[in-house]
Amino acid sequence: MNMPNELVKVKAKIDPILPRKRDLYYDGKWQKPRGGYLDTWNPATGESLGPCAEANTADVDAAVRAAHQGFREWRRMKPIERAALMKKVAAVLRANAEELAMLDAANCGNPIREMLKDAVIAAIQIEFYAGFVTEAKGETIPMGEGIVNLSVREPYGVVGRIVAYNHPIMFTAGKMGPALAAGNTVIMKPPYQAPLSAYRMMELIDGIMPPGVINIITAGREGSEALVAHPLVPRLSLIGSVPTGRAIMKAGADRLKHVTLELGGKNACIIYPDADLDKATAGAVNGMNFTWCGQSCGSTSRLFVHESVYDRVVGGMLEAVKTYRPGIPTEMETTMGAIISKTQHEKIMGYIGLGAKEGAKLAYGGKVPKDPLLANGWFVEPTIFTGVDQGMRIANEEVFGPVLSVIKWKDEEEMFAQVNAVDYGLTGSIWTTSLANAHRAAARVESGYIWVNSVSAHFLGASFGGYKQSGVGREEGSDELLTYTQLKNINITL
């Protein structure tokens, strides 16, 4: 592909840190894939970033068996020793956060300024669970003289974790933490669209863990299905779409596997008339995660604004959203990145067309940028629809793009009915200065994670997960460690 000079310069920025190893990593070493290689791409420039391993069923079987063998040693290691090795991995992530962020910016399209946080967050998550290794406790139950009854928590064995493309290193690295701390070995499947940071991570941490403890498999459908179906993988976890979650749940049911799913959302942001309107307006815009093009399951893509403050809030939003301008993700000044792929871009543009067809008013954006520097990538302007009705598809279906639907409300009961009308229930944001409003709305919104007078933040130690079709199980809290253990009761007659 012939690239403008500016794009060549971007390529030069990332060339020195592109991972040299693009194979599968299992059994403590790099392994050539039987499934061959497929190119990975820079969604902002349309250029290839080189070939990456594509695991097939045989590759996955070899990796799982190596992880199963590694489990025998890892589970016998003292918890404090496991924690020490985990902290070494976290230290490497911290030390190389900028390099890993640049790879993610180039490979998944999210701006480098935001990606800089991701490797550090992953390190914090690993350290958090390393600190909990001694908390996988059982209990004793009184049975009377001459009898001791106790329970113990034991690891499952090999854990398969499949993660999403919007935060590749944060998910691939950070989500290892609770499974490893509990004594399991892991097979991490990074997003097939953006695997480069996972390869580089393994180049950096190679040799810290015993063979088979951390394994990286990059694969498309065949390899993913093989991992989910493998009889030596009793525990599965996914961050992804609802259809993928359903498929994994169905496949795992054949062997009664333990599955947790963090899936999509069509989340509501509710603004009451008594809210601090400046903060609420900023929150409504920030909650859409326009920086990474709304490609976030937690984005508050439905905004419910009371009719008495509707015009002021919408006017403020149309001004505030100007901050987000699509640009090359590897440039520090970029405030909004690229869509992950052509397929996803077409889906988003289709929803924008559908919104207008359904009768919503396109109040801002909705077009492909005309900047010639962006001509080879997948970009779309931040998009705001007003005059949206809850019956419209753009108000019910997850777009997973930078499309915000604004809905006017008057009656609180009607508003709650509309908020809860969707199949999803991941997050919700409520803006009010009334404690009564805050508690009432938080109780009525059918979502698993609620912010009041804030939005988007995650709090380590606070369990994250959804209601309804937004998932099964919870992550990020101290209790996640226990979900990677199984309980055994032991009754001893003395």
PyMOL commands that set and color helices and strands:
alter all, ss='L'
color gray80, all
select helices_A, chain A and resi 5-17+57-74+79-95+97-108+112-130+133-135+168-174+177-181+196-205+221-229+242-253+277-286+290-292+310-323+342-358+372-374+393-395+412-419+435-444+480-483
alter helices_A, ss='H'
color red, helices_A
select strands_A, chain A and resi 24-26+29-31+37-41+48-53+140-141+147-155+158-162+185-189+214-216+235-239+258-262+268-271+302-306+361-364+383-386+403-409+424-425+427-431+449-452+467-468+471-472+485-493
alter strands_A, ss='S'
color yellow, strands_A
deselect
rebuild
show_as cartoon
